[in-house]
Amino acid sequence: MPPTYVLARDHLERAATILQGTDSRSQQLRHIIERTIALMDDFRRQEAPENENILDLESIRRQRGII
Protein backbone atom coordinates (compact mmCIF):
# COMPACT_ATOMS: atom_id res chain seq x y z
CA MET A 1 0.00 0.00 0.00
CA PRO A 2 1.53 3.36 -1.01
CA PRO A 3 2.47 5.72 1.83
CA THR A 4 0.31 8.47 0.29
CA TYR A 5 -2.73 6.20 0.65
CA VAL A 6 -2.00 5.65 4.34
CA LEU A 7 -1.44 9.37 4.87
CA ALA A 8 -4.66 10.32 3.06
CA ARG A 9 -6.66 7.80 5.07
CA ASP A 10 -5.11 9.09 8.30
CA HIS A 11 -6.06 12.68 7.42
CA LEU A 12 -9.63 11.65 6.64
CA GLU A 13 -9.92 9.80 9.95
CA ARG A 14 -8.66 12.88 11.81
CA ALA A 15 -11.12 15.11 9.96
CA ALA A 16 -14.00 12.80 10.86
CA THR A 17 -12.92 12.95 14.51
CA ILE A 18 -12.83 16.74 14.44
CA LEU A 19 -16.33 16.92 12.94
CA GLN A 20 -18.17 15.66 16.00
CA GLY A 21 -20.63 18.57 16.06
CA THR A 22 -24.38 18.01 16.14
CA ASP A 23 -25.25 20.55 13.44
CA SER A 24 -26.39 19.15 10.10
CA ARG A 25 -23.39 20.41 8.11
CA SER A 26 -20.92 18.71 10.45
CA GLN A 27 -22.92 15.50 10.31
CA GLN A 28 -23.09 15.61 6.50
CA LEU A 29 -19.35 16.24 6.18
CA ARG A 30 -18.56 13.50 8.68
CA HIS A 31 -20.77 11.09 6.73
CA ILE A 32 -19.02 12.00 3.46
CA ILE A 33 -15.60 11.48 5.03
CA GLU A 34 -16.59 8.16 6.62
CA ARG A 35 -18.04 6.95 3.30
CA THR A 36 -14.84 7.99 1.49
CA ILE A 37 -12.78 5.96 3.97
CA ALA A 38 -15.05 2.96 3.40
CA LEU A 39 -14.70 3.32 -0.38
CA MET A 40 -10.91 3.48 -0.03
CA ASP A 41 -10.99 0.25 1.98
CA ASP A 42 -13.23 -1.41 -0.64
CA PHE A 43 -10.89 -0.33 -3.43
CA ARG A 44 -7.89 -1.69 -1.56
CA ARG A 45 -9.58 -5.10 -1.20
CA GLN A 46 -10.29 -5.20 -4.94
CA GLU A 47 -6.69 -4.59 -5.97
CA ALA A 48 -4.97 -7.46 -7.76
CA PRO A 49 -2.73 -9.62 -5.64
CA GLU A 50 0.94 -8.71 -5.79
CA ASN A 51 1.97 -12.23 -6.73
CA GLU A 52 0.43 -12.78 -10.15
CA ASN A 53 1.63 -16.39 -10.27
CA ILE A 54 -1.27 -17.41 -8.02
CA LEU A 55 -4.56 -18.41 -9.63
CA ASP A 56 -7.85 -17.96 -7.84
CA LEU A 57 -9.68 -21.02 -9.12
CA GLU A 58 -12.88 -20.03 -7.34
CA SER A 59 -13.13 -16.75 -9.27
CA ILE A 60 -12.32 -18.49 -12.57
CA ARG A 61 -15.11 -20.99 -11.96
CA ARG A 62 -17.54 -18.16 -11.17
CA GLN A 63 -16.55 -16.29 -14.33
CA ARG A 64 -17.12 -19.38 -16.45
CA GLY A 65 -20.38 -20.23 -14.71
CA ILE A 66 -19.15 -23.59 -13.49
CA ILE A 67 -20.36 -23.03 -9.94
MARFI-285967 format. One line per 3 residues: number of its first residue (from 1); their letters; for each residue x, y, z of N, C-alpha, C. Coordinates in steps of 0.05 Angstrom, whole numbers, plus 5000, padded with zeros to 4 digits. Example, Ala and Ser with C-alpha at 12.3 -4.5 7.8 and 13.67 -1.06 7.14 Angstrom:
residues 2
1	AS	5264 4886 5156 5246 4910 5156 5264 4934 5156; 5257 4955 5142 5273 4979 5143 5258 5001 5157
END
This chain:
residues 67
1	MPP	5017 4977 5000 5000 5000 5000 5018 5025 5000; 5013 5043 4981 5031 5067 4980 5028 5085 5005; 5050 5098 5013 5049 5114 5037 5030 5138 5034
4	TYV	5025 5147 5009 5006 5169 5006 4978 5160 5012; 4972 5135 5006 4945 5124 5013 4942 5124 5043; 4962 5114 5058 4960 5113 5087 4957 5141 5098
7	LAR	4972 5160 5088 4971 5187 5097 4944 5200 5092; 4933 5195 5068 4907 5206 5061 4885 5195 5079; 4887 5169 5084 4867 5156 5101 4869 5167 5130
10	DHL	4893 5171 5139 4898 5182 5166 4886 5210 5168; 4890 5226 5148 4879 5254 5148 4848 5253 5149; 4837 5235 5133 4807 5233 5133 4797 5224 5160
13	ERA	4810 5205 5173 4802 5196 5199 4803 5219 5219; 4824 5235 5218 4827 5258 5236 4805 5278 5231; 4799 5283 5206 4778 5302 5199 4751 5293 5210
16	ATI	4745 5267 5207 4720 5256 5217 4719 5259 5247; 4741 5256 5261 4742 5259 5290 4736 5288 5298; 4747 5306 5283 4743 5335 5289 4714 5343 5285
19	LQG	4701 5331 5265 4673 5338 5259 4654 5323 5276; 4655 5327 5302 4637 5313 5320 4613 5331 5328; 4610 5353 5314 4587 5371 5321 4560 5359 5315
22	TDS	4540 5371 5327 4512 5360 5323 4497 5375 5301; 4509 5396 5290 4495 5411 5269 4495 5394 5243; 4476 5400 5226 4472 5383 5202 4496 5384 5183
25	RSQ	4509 5407 5180 4532 5408 5162 4555 5391 5172; 4560 5391 5198 4582 5374 5209 4575 5345 5205; 4550 5338 5210 4542 5310 5206 4544 5301 5177
28	QLR	4536 5319 5159 4538 5312 5130 4567 5309 5122; 4585 5327 5130 4613 5325 5124 4625 5300 5136; 4618 5294 5161 4629 5270 5174 4620 5245 5158
31	HII	4595 5245 5150 4585 5222 5135 4600 5219 5108; 4605 5241 5094 4620 5240 5069 4648 5229 5074; 4661 5239 5095 4688 5230 5101 4688 5200 5108
34	ERT	4669 5191 5125 4668 5163 5132 4662 5145 5108; 4645 5154 5090 4639 5139 5066 4664 5138 5048; 4679 5159 5046 4703 5160 5030 4723 5140 5041
37	IAL	4726 5139 5067 4744 5119 5079 4735 5091 5073; 4709 5086 5074 4699 5059 5068 4704 5052 5039; 4701 5071 5021 4706 5066 4992 4736 5061 4988
40	MDD	4753 5075 5002 4782 5070 4999 4788 5041 5008; 4776 5032 5030 4780 5005 5040 4770 4984 5019; 4746 4990 5008 4735 4972 4987 4754 4970 4963
43	FRR	4764 4993 4954 4782 4993 4931 4807 4978 4937; 4818 4980 4961 4842 4966 4969 4838 4936 4968; 4814 4927 4977 4808 4898 4976 4806 4888 4948
46	QEA	4798 4905 4929 4794 4896 4901 4820 4896 4885; 4841 4907 4895 4866 4908 4881 4876 4880 4875; 4890 4877 4852 4901 4851 4845 4922 4842 4865
49	PEN	4924 4817 4869 4945 4808 4887 4973 4814 4876; 4992 4819 4893 5019 4826 4884 5032 4803 4870; 5027 4779 4878 5039 4755 4865 5021 4745 4844
52	ENI	5027 4752 4819 5009 4744 4797 5012 4716 4788; 5029 4700 4801 5033 4672 4795 5012 4655 4808; 4995 4667 4825 4975 4652 4840 4948 4655 4825
55	LDL	4935 4632 4820 4909 4632 4807 4887 4628 4828; 4866 4644 4826 4843 4641 4843 4823 4624 4828; 4824 4598 4833 4806 4580 4818 4777 4585 4823
58	ESI	4770 4594 4847 4742 4599 4853 4731 4622 4835; 4747 4643 4831 4737 4665 4815 4736 4657 4785; 4754 4640 4776 4754 4630 4749 4728 4613 4744
61	RRQ	4722 4596 4763 4698 4580 4761 4673 4598 4760; 4672 4619 4777 4649 4637 4777 4647 4651 4750; 4669 4660 4739 4669 4674 4713 4659 4656 4691
64	RGI	4665 4631 4692 4658 4612 4671 4630 4600 4676; 4619 4606 4699 4592 4595 4706 4592 4566 4714; 4615 4556 4723 4617 4528 4730 4604 4523 4757
67	I	4604 4543 4774 4593 4539 4801 4564 4546 4801
END
